[in-house]
Amino acid sequence: MPQAARTIPQAFRGAVAQFPDRTAVTAPDGDLTYRELDTRTDALAAELVRAGARRGSLVTLLTPRGTDLVVGMLGILKAGAAYLPIDPEYPPARIAWTLRDSGSPLAVVTPATAPLLPGAGRHPDVRAVTLDGPPAAPAGPAAPDPAGDGTDLAYVIYTSGSTGDPKGVQVEQHSVLRLFDVVREHLAFDEHDVWSMFHSAAFDFSVWEIWGPLLSGGRLLIVPREVARAPEAFRDLVRAQGVTVLSQTPSAFHGLMAADLRTAPDPGALRLVILGGEALDVAALRPWADRYGTDRPRLVNMYGITEATVHASCRPLDRTDLDRRGPSPIGAPLADLAFHLLGEDGTPPADGEPGELFIEGPGVARGYLGRPDLDAERFVAHVGADGVRRRRLRTGDRVVALPEGGYGYLGRVDDQLKIRGHRVEPGEIEAVLAGHDEVRRAVVVPHDHGDGDVRLIAYVQSAAAPESLAAELAKLAGELLPAHMCPSRYVTLAGLPLTANGKVDKDRLPAPPGAAGPAAAAGPTAGTAERISAIWRSVLDVPHVGADEDFFSLGGTSLSLVRMFARVNEEFDTDLDITVLIGGATVGALAPHVDAALAQRARHLTETP
């Protein structure tokens, strides 16, 4: 990255100058060299400028996981604008709401995603620019980057909101550039690295995964969505593509570890495993450390928050951490950031006592899009001992300074949750459920199904029939919320338990009733689909599973998928690979594979003398 680079496009042009013919992006739809990516993004930038993009504009990015995603991001930035990534898998109502709230006048789409825009791309307030392959001919010499500097916006990413509406976090370009400048000395990444993009572009972990390689001359590997959901397939992809820098939430890495344990030890080219996005239980890494140690690949825990540009601290892990009890170690703040712990009275706590974490430094975001009230609450002014006024981010996280140095993460000071790395405000989900005519009140809480498989349970106060209400609420949530925010169970109560202050007493909420009996209820004489369905009901804790119902739509996670598949192989004494579900995770799709494996085994036994 050129030292003089003030913007992301300038830094990228430095990589192009050094490595024009190296592969920049490997994606399901093909590869792009740095030169090819530069050419395509110049063409898009010119088209966006003609369509009205200007310095400071906000352009929606609604593309699948492929080369178009990267072309869209970089082209938008080259036009002087900032990108607003929206996951095409989000419900149409969520996409429409985000467009309205952001006021984004332009959207970069593909032929496949254009119909997802309100009015199928004919929305009067949003002009669509469609990516349909590389330009037929060069659009002329590259135009100079629009006048700009590091204070220009890079992106706006929406996170869950406690009041019922998501909020857009505005991050400036200098905050992204300094992130990689600061961590490079610790992690030593360069043009020889291959970074995997595992996460959705609408999740800020992707900022780290995408710009890490593209600003240093490395190669970005975009993981297909269906592979990201299948740990065995993802493990094979990491090995085959020579991934060196792997970024995972602890939940996702747990699934990868389980898949890896079923094969011969082989870390491939991996040299760094970056864990972040949610609290890490270090002891859970023992199976991996027993196989590979903690040095090659290195295991690094990084704490962060969207409002502090992805990562704010770094903690390399070693074997002594595996036996450590207590808070999750998040290490020391990055070199250009400062951590401050404050108690409820606004003063620093005593040594060894926890406090709320405030972050200060150039990684702190500009603020929330169109939310000055929330800005005042979360981005607070502080006058230091030197008399200089500085901004601090109030994280809402409870942290403690550790005796050996660094910090430990204890949890939230409010109700915010982390589900598979995504920030989830229960209030946003509760507001959606309370919009149902039959619901008087709703509360959403996490429930750990074991091995870190955390799912959401919704308790609703209603006089309606529980089974029909649950189906209606699931439909409502699916229409308005991303999949990671949809509860896996709905429990109907005549009244919610309250504290003396009239708040819901979550400690007195009943445990969710077991929905399914043991899988053995479908005996060996039952049909294949019926036996698989019984396993799914048990693993997912749901009363019914239809032949064509998607595993993830029923509340499944990557961890529960691994557990379910192991149960199926045990039930039928098969050795199927989870990749058979890449085409669709349904009972109807899995049953024929099981039948085929059983038939092949029967033929083998018949033919064996």
C-alpha positions in Angstrom: 0.0 0.0 0.0 1.6 3.3 -1.0 2.4 5.4 2.1 1.0 8.5 0.5 -2.4 6.9 -0.4 -5.2 9.0 1.1 -8.1 7.0 -0.4 -8.8 3.3 -1.0 -8.7 3.7 -4.8 -5.3 5.4 -4.6 -4.0 2.5 -2.5 -5.5 0.0 -4.9 -3.8 1.7 -7.8 -0.5 1.2 -6.0 -1.2 -2.6 -6.0 -2.1 -2.5 -9.7 1.2 -0.8 -10.5 3.2 -3.4 -8.6 1.2 -6.5 -9.5 -0.8 -5.9 -12.7 -0.9 -9.5 -13.9 -1.3 -11.2 -10.5 -4.8 -12.7 -9.8 -6.7 -10.2 -7.6 -10.0 -12.1 -7.3 -11.1 -15.7 -7.5 -14.8 -16.1 -7.5 -17.5 -18.7 -8.5 -17.9 -16.8 -11.8 -14.2 -16.6 -12.7 -10.9 -14.8 -11.9 -9.8 -11.2 -12.4 -6.2 -9.9 -12.5 -5.4 -6.6 -10.9 -5.2 -5.0 -14.4 -8.6 -6.4 -15.3 -10.2 -5.3 -12.1 -8.7 -1.9 -12.5 -10.1 -1.6 -16.1 -13.6 -2.9 -15.2 -13.9 -0.6 -12.1 -12.7 2.4 -14.1 -15.5 1.7 -16.6 -18.1 1.4 -13.8 -16.9 4.6 -12.1 -17.3 6.5 -15.3 -20.8 5.1 -15.8 -21.8 6.0 -12.2 -20.5 9.5 -12.7 -22.6 9.8 -15.8 -25.6 8.5 -13.8 -25.1 11.2 -11.2 -22.7 9.8 -8.6 -20.6 12.5 -6.9 -18.1 12.9 -4.1 -20.1 12.0 -1.0 -22.9 10.1 -2.7 -24.1 6.9 -1.3 -24.6 4.1 -3.8 -26.4 0.9 -3.0 -24.5 -2.3 -3.9 -26.9 -5.2 -4.5 -24.9 -8.0 -6.2 -24.3 -11.8 -5.6 -21.0 -13.1 -4.2 -18.9 -12.9 -7.2 -16.6 -10.7 -9.2 -19.4 -8.2 -9.7 -19.4 -7.6 -5.9 -15.8 -6.4 -5.9 -16.2 -4.5 -9.2 -19.2 -2.7 -7.7 -17.4 -1.8 -4.4 -14.2 -0.4 -6.1 -16.1 1.2 -9.0 -18.3 3.1 -6.5 -15.3 4.3 -4.6 -13.5 5.4 -7.7 -16.5 7.5 -8.6 -16.0 9.3 -5.3 -19.0 7.8 -3.7 -19.4 5.4 -0.7 -20.9 1.9 -1.0 -23.9 0.6 0.9 -23.9 -3.3 0.7 -27.2 -5.1 0.9 -27.3 -8.9 0.9 -29.5 -10.1 -1.9 -30.7 -12.9 0.4 -32.4 -10.3 2.6 -36.2 -10.2 2.5 -37.6 -7.7 -0.1 -39.2 -5.6 2.6 -35.8 -5.3 4.4 -34.1 -4.2 1.1 -36.9 -1.7 0.4 -36.6 -0.3 4.0 -32.9 0.1 3.7 -33.1 2.0 0.4 -35.7 4.4 1.9 -33.8 5.0 5.1 -30.5 5.6 3.4 -31.8 7.8 0.7 -29.4 6.2 -1.7 -30.2 7.6 -5.2 -28.2 5.0 -7.2 -27.9 1.2 -7.0 -25.3 -1.1 -8.7 -27.1 -4.4 -9.6 -26.8 -7.4 -11.9 -29.5 -8.8 -14.1 -30.2 -11.4 -11.4 -30.6 -8.8 -8.6 -32.3 -5.9 -10.4 -35.7 -7.4 -9.8 -35.0 -7.1 -6.0 -35.2 -3.3 -6.2 -38.5 -1.9 -5.2 -40.7 -1.7 -8.4 -38.3 -4.2 -10.1 -35.7 -1.5 -10.7 -38.3 1.2 -11.7 -38.4 2.8 -8.3 -38.6 6.6 -9.0 -36.1 7.4 -6.3 -33.4 4.8 -7.2 -31.6 4.7 -10.5 -30.1 1.3 -11.3 -26.7 0.8 -13.0 -26.5 -2.8 -14.2 -23.3 -4.9 -14.3 -23.6 -7.3 -17.2 -20.1 -8.6 -17.8 -17.0 -6.7 -18.8 -17.3 -3.6 -21.0 -17.3 -4.4 -24.7 -14.5 -2.0 -25.3 -12.3 0.2 -23.2 -14.1 3.4 -22.3 -10.9 5.5 -22.9 -8.0 6.3 -20.6 -8.7 6.1 -16.9 -10.0 9.3 -15.4 -8.2 10.7 -12.5 -9.7 9.9 -9.1 -12.2 12.5 -8.0 -10.8 15.1 -5.7 -11.0 13.5 -2.3 -9.2 12.5 0.8 -9.3 10.1 3.7 -12.3 11.8 5.4 -14.6 10.8 2.5 -16.9 8.0 3.3 -15.9 4.4 2.3 -19.1 2.6 3.2 -22.3 2.5 5.2 -23.2 -0.8 6.9 -26.5 -1.3 8.7 -26.5 -3.0 12.1 -29.4 -4.1 14.2 -31.2 -1.3 16.1 -32.5 -1.5 19.7 -35.6 0.6 18.9 -36.9 -1.5 16.1 -35.0 0.0 13.2 -31.5 -0.8 11.9 -28.9 2.0 11.9 -26.4 2.8 9.2 -22.8 3.1 10.4 -20.7 5.6 8.4 -17.0 4.7 8.1 -14.5 6.9 6.4 -11.7 5.8 4.1 -8.8 6.8 6.3 -10.2 4.5 9.0 -10.0 1.5 6.6 -6.5 2.4 5.4 -5.0 2.9 8.9 -6.5 -0.5 10.0 -4.2 -2.4 7.6 -1.2 -0.1 8.2 -1.5 -0.8 11.9 -2.0 -4.6 11.8 0.5 -5.3 9.1 3.4 -5.2 11.5 1.7 -7.8 13.6 0.4 -10.2 10.9 2.9 -9.6 8.1 0.6 -10.1 5.2 1.8 -9.4 1.7 1.2 -10.1 -2.0 1.7 -13.9 -1.5 -1.3 -14.2 0.8 -4.7 -15.7 -0.2 -7.6 -14.3 1.9 -11.0 -16.0 2.0 -14.2 -13.9 1.9 -16.5 -16.1 4.0 -19.0 -13.5 5.2 -21.7 -11.5 3.7 -20.7 -8.1 2.3 -23.4 -6.6 4.6 -21.4 -7.8 7.6 -18.4 -5.6 8.4 -16.0 -8.6 8.7 -16.1 -8.5 4.9 -14.3 -5.2 5.0 -11.3 -6.9 6.5 -11.5 -9.9 4.2 -11.8 -7.9 0.9 -9.5 -4.9 1.4 -6.8 -6.9 3.2 -5.7 -8.7 0.0 -6.7 -6.0 -2.6 -4.6 -3.3 -0.9 -1.5 -5.5 -0.5 -1.4 -7.3 -3.8 -2.8 -10.6 -2.5 -5.6 -12.8 -3.8 -9.2 -12.6 -2.7 -11.1 -15.9 -2.7 -14.9 -15.3 -2.6 -16.5 -18.3 -1.0 -19.8 -19.4 -2.6 -22.7 -19.1 -0.2 -23.6 -22.8 -0.4 -19.9 -23.7 0.4 -19.9 -21.4 3.4 -22.9 -23.3 4.7 -21.1 -26.7 4.4 -18.0 -27.0 6.6 -16.6 -30.0 4.8 -16.9 -28.2 1.4 -15.4 -25.1 2.9 -12.5 -27.1 4.4 -11.7 -28.6 1.0 -11.9 -25.2 -0.7 -9.5 -23.7 1.8 -7.0 -26.4 1.1 -7.4 -26.5 -2.6 -7.1 -22.8 -3.1 -4.1 -22.4 -0.8 -5.9 -20.0 1.6 -3.3 -18.4 4.0 -5.5 -15.9 5.9 -8.7 -17.3 7.2 -11.2 -15.1 9.0 -14.0 -16.7 11.0 -16.4 -16.1 13.8 -15.9 -18.6 16.6 -19.2 -20.2 15.7 -18.3 -20.8 12.1 -14.8 -22.0 13.1 -16.3 -24.6 15.4 -18.0 -26.1 12.4 -14.8 -26.1 10.4 -12.9 -27.7 13.2 -15.5 -30.5 13.4 -15.2 -31.1 9.7 -11.4 -31.1 9.9 -11.3 -33.7 12.6 -12.9 -36.2 10.3 -10.0 -36.1 7.9 -6.2 -36.6 8.1 -4.4 -33.5 9.6 -3.6 -31.1 6.9 -3.6 -27.3 7.5 -2.8 -26.7 3.8 -1.2 -23.3 3.3 -2.9 -21.7 6.3 -0.7 -19.4 8.3 -3.3 -17.1 10.0 -6.7 -17.8 11.5 -8.3 -14.6 12.6 -11.2 -15.0 15.0 -13.6 -12.2 15.7 -17.2 -11.0 15.6 -18.3 -12.7 18.9 -16.9 -13.8 22.2 -14.3 -16.6 22.0 -14.3 -19.5 24.3 -10.5 -20.2 24.0 -10.8 -23.7 25.5 -13.0 -24.7 22.6 -9.9 -24.4 20.3 -8.2 -27.3 22.0 -9.0 -30.0 19.3 -7.4 -27.7 16.7 -4.4 -26.8 18.8 -3.8 -30.5 19.6 -3.6 -31.1 15.8 -1.7 -28.1 14.6 -0.4 -26.2 17.6 -0.9 -22.4 17.8 2.0 -21.2 15.7 1.4 -22.5 12.2 -1.3 -21.5 11.6 -1.2 -18.7 14.2 -4.5 -18.3 16.0 -5.4 -14.6 16.7 -8.4 -13.3 18.5 -9.5 -9.8 17.4 -12.1 -7.8 19.2 -14.0 -5.2 17.3 -17.2 -3.4 16.6 -18.6 -1.9 13.3 -18.4 1.6 14.8 -14.6 1.1 15.3 -13.9 -0.2 11.7 -14.0 -4.0 12.2 -11.1 -4.6 14.6 -10.0 -2.6 17.6 -7.6 -5.1 19.4 -5.4 -8.0 18.7 -4.5 -11.1 20.9 -2.3 -13.9 19.5 -3.2 -17.1 21.3 -0.9 -19.8 22.7 -1.3 -23.1 24.5 -1.4 -21.5 27.9 -4.6 -19.8 26.9 -6.4 -23.1 26.5 -6.3 -23.7 30.2 -7.2 -20.2 31.1 -10.5 -19.6 32.9 -12.3 -16.3 33.0 -13.2 -13.6 30.5 -12.4 -14.0 26.8 -9.0 -12.5 26.1 -9.1 -9.7 23.5 -5.6 -8.4 23.9 -4.4 -4.8 23.7 -5.9 -2.1 21.6 -4.4 -1.5 18.1 -1.5 0.9 18.2 -3.5 4.0 17.1 -6.4 3.4 19.4 -6.9 3.9 23.1 -9.2 1.9 25.4 -10.9 3.6 28.4 -13.0 1.7 31.0 -15.6 3.7 32.9 -18.1 2.7 35.6 -21.7 3.7 35.8 -20.7 6.9 37.5 -18.4 7.8 34.6 -15.2 7.3 36.5 -12.5 4.6 35.9 -13.2 1.4 37.9 -10.7 0.1 40.5 -8.0 -2.3 39.3 -9.4 -5.6 38.4 -12.9 -4.3 38.3 -14.9 -4.3 35.0 -16.2 -1.2 33.3 -17.9 -0.2 30.0 -15.4 0.1 27.2 -14.9 3.5 25.4 -12.7 3.6 22.3 -10.8 6.6 21.1 -8.7 7.1 17.9 -8.9 7.2 14.1 -10.7 3.9 13.8 -13.9 5.5 15.3 -16.6 5.9 12.7 -18.1 9.2 11.6 -21.4 8.3 13.1 -24.8 7.0 12.2 -26.6 7.9 9.0 -29.3 10.4 9.8 -29.4 9.7 13.5 -28.0 12.7 15.4 -29.7 11.7 18.6 -27.9 8.3 18.5 -24.7 10.0 17.6 -24.9 12.1 20.7 -25.5 9.0 22.8 -22.8 6.7 21.3 -20.1 9.1 20.1 -19.3 11.2 23.1 -17.0 14.2 23.4 -14.2 14.1 26.0 -11.7 16.8 27.0 -8.4 15.2 27.9 -5.8 16.4 30.4 -4.1 18.2 27.6 -7.3 20.3 27.0 -7.9 18.7 23.6 -11.4 17.7 22.8 -11.7 14.2 21.4 -14.5 11.8 20.4 -15.0 8.4 22.2 -17.1 5.6 21.1 -19.3 4.1 23.8 -19.3 0.4 22.9 -21.8 -1.0 25.4 -19.3 -3.8 26.1 -18.2 -4.8 29.6 -14.5 -5.3 29.7 -11.9 -5.8 32.4 -8.1 -5.1 32.4 -6.3 -8.4 33.0 -3.4 -8.8 35.4 -1.0 -10.1 32.8 -1.9 -7.2 30.4 -4.5 -6.6 27.8 -8.2 -6.9 28.3 -10.9 -9.5 28.8 -14.4 -9.4 27.3 -17.2 -10.1 29.7 -20.4 -9.4 27.7 -22.8 -6.5 27.1 -24.1 -3.9 29.4 -27.4 -4.0 27.5 -29.5 -6.7 25.8 -27.5 -6.8 22.5 -26.6 -10.3 21.3 -24.1 -11.7 18.9 -25.6 -14.5 16.8 -23.0 -16.2 14.5 -21.0 -12.9 14.5 -23.9 -10.6 13.7 -25.0 -7.9 16.1 -28.6 -8.5 17.0 -30.7 -6.1 19.0 -33.6 -8.2 20.5 -35.7 -5.0 20.5 -35.7 -4.9 16.7 -37.1 -8.5 16.4 -39.5 -7.9 19.3 -40.9 -4.8 17.4 -41.5 -6.9 14.3 -43.4 -9.6 16.3 -45.4 -7.1 18.3 -46.7 -5.8 15.0 -48.8 -9.0 14.7 -52.4 -8.3 15.7 -52.6 -11.2 18.1 -49.4 -10.4 20.0 -49.6 -8.1 23.0 -46.0 -8.3 23.9 -42.8 -10.1 22.8 -39.4 -10.8 24.2 -36.5 -12.5 22.4 -33.7 -14.3 24.2 -30.8 -16.6 23.1 -30.8 -20.3 23.8 -27.6 -22.4 23.6 -28.3 -25.8 22.1 -24.8 -26.9 23.0 -21.3 -26.6 21.3 -21.9 -22.9 20.8 -25.0 -23.4 18.7 -26.9 -20.3 19.9 -30.4 -19.7 18.5 -33.1 -17.2 19.2 -36.3 -18.0 21.1 -39.3 -15.7 20.9 -41.7 -15.6 23.8 -45.0 -13.9 23.0 -48.0 -12.9 25.1 -51.1 -13.9 23.2 -54.4 -15.7 23.5 -54.1 -17.1 20.0 -53.6 -20.8 19.2 -49.8 -21.4 19.7 -49.2 -23.6 16.6 -51.0 -21.4 14.1 -49.5 -18.2 15.7 -46.0 -19.6 15.5 -46.4 -20.3 11.8 -47.7 -16.7 11.2 -44.9 -15.2 13.2 -42.3 -17.2 11.4 -43.7 -16.0 8.1 -43.8 -12.4 9.4 -40.2 -12.6 10.6 -39.0 -14.2 7.3 -40.6 -11.4 5.3 -39.0 -8.5 7.4 -35.8 -9.8 9.0 -32.5 -11.3 7.8 -32.2 -15.0 8.4 -29.8 -14.6 11.3 -32.4 -12.5 13.2 -35.3 -14.9 12.7 -36.2 -16.9 15.9 -36.0 -20.7 15.7 -38.8 -21.2 18.2 -42.0 -19.3 19.2 -43.4 -19.9 22.7 -46.8 -18.5 23.4 -47.7 -17.6 26.9 -50.9 -16.1 28.5 -48.7 -13.6 30.3 -45.0 -12.8 30.5 -43.3 -12.9 33.9 -42.5 -9.4 35.2 -40.2 -7.9 37.7 -41.3 -5.6 40.5 -40.5 -2.7 38.1 -42.8 -4.1 35.4 -40.0 -5.3 33.1 -40.0 -8.8 31.6 -38.2 -11.1 34.1 -36.1 -13.2 31.6 -34.8 -15.4 34.4 -38.4 -16.6 35.0 -39.2 -17.4 31.4 -39.9 -21.1 31.1 -37.5 -23.3 29.2 -38.7 -23.9 25.6 -40.7 -27.1 25.6 -39.1 -30.0 23.7 -40.8 -30.1 20.4 -39.7 -33.4 19.2 -39.3 -36.8 20.8 -36.1 -38.7 20.3 -35.2 -39.6 16.7 -35.6 -43.2 17.6 -39.4 -42.6 17.5 -39.0 -43.3 13.8 -37.9 -46.9 13.9 -35.7 -48.7 11.4 -38.7 -50.0 9.5 -39.8 -46.5 8.7 -39.0 -44.9 5.4 -35.7 -43.1 4.8 -37.3 -39.6 4.7 -39.3 -40.3 7.8 -36.2 -41.3 9.7 -34.3 -38.3 8.5 -37.2 -36.1 9.4 -37.2 -37.5 13.0 -33.5 -36.6 13.3 -34.1 -33.1 12.0 -36.9 -32.5 14.4 -34.7 -33.6 17.3 -31.7 -31.5 16.3 -33.8 -28.4 15.4 -36.2 -28.9 18.2 -39.2 -28.3 16.0 -42.5 -30.2 15.9 -42.7 -30.7 12.1 -40.3 -30.9 9.2 -41.7 -31.0 5.7 -39.9 -32.8 2.9 -39.1 -29.5 1.1 -38.5 -27.2 4.0 -35.0 -25.7 4.1 -32.8 -26.7 7.1 -31.7 -23.1 7.7 -35.2 -21.7 7.3 -36.3 -24.0 10.1 -33.7 -22.3 12.4 -30.7 -24.4 11.6 -27.1 -23.1 11.8 -23.9 -24.4 10.4 -23.1 -26.1 13.7 -26.5 -27.8 13.9 -26.1 -28.9 10.3 -22.8 -30.7 11.2 -24.5 -32.3 14.1 -27.5 -33.4 12.1 -25.4 -34.9 9.3 -23.3 -36.9 11.8 -26.6 -38.2 13.3 -27.9 -39.2 9.8 -24.6 -41.1 9.0 -24.8 -42.9 12.3 -28.5 -43.8 11.9 -28.0 -45.3 8.5 -24.4 -46.5 8.9 -23.3 -44.4 5.9 -20.3 -42.2 5.2 -21.9 -39.5 3.1 -20.2 -36.1 2.7 -22.1 -33.0 3.7 -21.5 -31.6 0.3 -24.4 -33.6 -1.0 -26.6 -30.9 0.4 -25.0 -28.1 -1.6 -27.9 -28.2 -4.0 -30.4 -27.8 -1.2 -30.6 -28.6 2.5 -34.0 -30.4 2.7 -35.1 -33.9 3.7 -36.3 -34.5 0.2 -32.9 -33.7 -1.2 -31.0 -35.8 1.4 -33.1 -38.9 1.3 -32.2 -40.0 -2.2 -28.5 -39.8 -1.4 -29.0 -42.0 1.6 -31.0 -44.5 -0.4 -28.3 -44.5 -3.1 -25.6 -45.2 -0.5 -27.7 -48.0 1.0 -28.3 -49.6 -2.4 -24.6 -49.4 -3.3 -23.7 -51.1 -0.1 -26.3 -53.8 -0.7 -25.0 -54.5 -4.2 -21.5 -54.7 -2.8 -22.6 -57.3 -0.2 -24.4 -59.3 -2.9 -21.5 -59.3 -5.2 -18.9 -60.2 -2.6 -18.4 -64.1 -2.6 
